[in-house]
């Protein structure tokens, strides 16, 4: 085949490739990224460790059962408990229990062998219109045998009749001189009624129980739940607030009791247990009891 001598060539010469500049890795850059990695790891660990606490901080933690902790979780939980206890040497500590703690060995229970002395116990007595906690009567006797100041609480079910719930509590709980006032535990919003109906039902429960025992009950709830749904209507009641937030380090003056952890270990109890701080001295706590 004859080639056309006038045809232009399509070839061209490429310019020399530019050399990419490589960023020099300095000790400062290494330190910066190492710090960021450690910070992310620390924050991730904190969120995971206090995941239940964060849920309660939002006011929606309703299941008191706590998962078994890993060794690292156990260390972090113990460190937090130690920190809170060290900040409240002038306050009084106690626990609250229910059938979620299983069969407590009250014979082996020694409040003085713990890292902090325990002086009171709140015990779940009833829930809803017809449930009695499976361990209530046994725990009530066991706590009495150890000389604790005792209190009973009712777990309120928002969609059940409030008067029947109060009657369930009254039928099962026989408070005497030296016992703490009754406690209403409210943690959930109703699914079949309005928030206004919930408030009305709680007021009916509180009124009926107060008339029966002759003392104003205590309200227990998560901090955010109380603030968002109850505070305006129940401002005059003594509060027992649950808040496990990593950033909450001291009891607030408006809290009578503060449940600051659900991960304590107590001799005689085979599962994790809640620990509470009373906002006052032991003598003041005794003055709070029924006369």
C-alpha positions, 0 to 999 in steps of 0.5 A: 500500500502506498502511503500519502507523503503529505499526511501529518503524523499524529504522534507527539512528545509528552511533557515530563511528568511532575514529581509529586511532593511527599508530605514529610511525617514529623513527630508532631503529626504522629503525636497529633493523630495518636492523640485523636485515635486515643480520644476516639477510643476513650469516648467509644469506651465511655459511651459503651460503658454507660450506654444504660446510663445514657438511656436513663439520662434520656428517661427511657430505661425501664429494665433494671436487669443489667448485663454481665460486665467485661473486665474493662467495663468492671474496672470503669464501673468501679472507678466511677463508683469510687469517684462518686463515693469519694465526693460524698463522704458526708452523705448516706448510702443505700441500695435498692433491690427486686427479684432481678437481683435473684435470691439475696443471701442476707445471711452473708450480707455485710454492709460494713465489708463494702467500700462504703457503708450501707444504711438503707434499702429500698425494696420493690413490693408491687407492680401494676394492678396485680403483681407482687415482686417474687422476692419482696417479702423475703427481702423485707425480712432480710433487710430488717434482720440486718438493721437497715432502714427499709422502704418499699416501692411500686412500679407504676404501669401507665396503661393500668388503672391507678386506683387498683395499682394503689390498692395492690401496693397497700394490700401488700406493704405494711409500713411501720414506725422507722420505715421510709415513706412509700415510693412511686416508681414511674419510668414509662409513657403510656401507649394507650392514653395521653400524657395528661391521663398519666399525670391524673393517674399518678396523682390518684395513686399518690393521693390514695397512698398518702391518705392510707399511710399518713405520709407523702410518698416519694417519686422515683424516675429518670432525670430527663423523664421527670423534667420533661413529663412530671416536674410541672405537676409534681414539683412539691414531692421529694425526688429519688432520681436515677442518673448514671451520666458520666458527667454527673458527679455530685448529688443536686440539692433538689434530689432527696436520693440519687441512684448513681449506678446500677453496676455495684457489687455487694457481698451476698448479691450475685448480680449487679445492684443499684446504689443510691445516695441520700442527700443528708446525714444518717440522723436526718434520714431517720427523721424522714421515716414514719413516726 
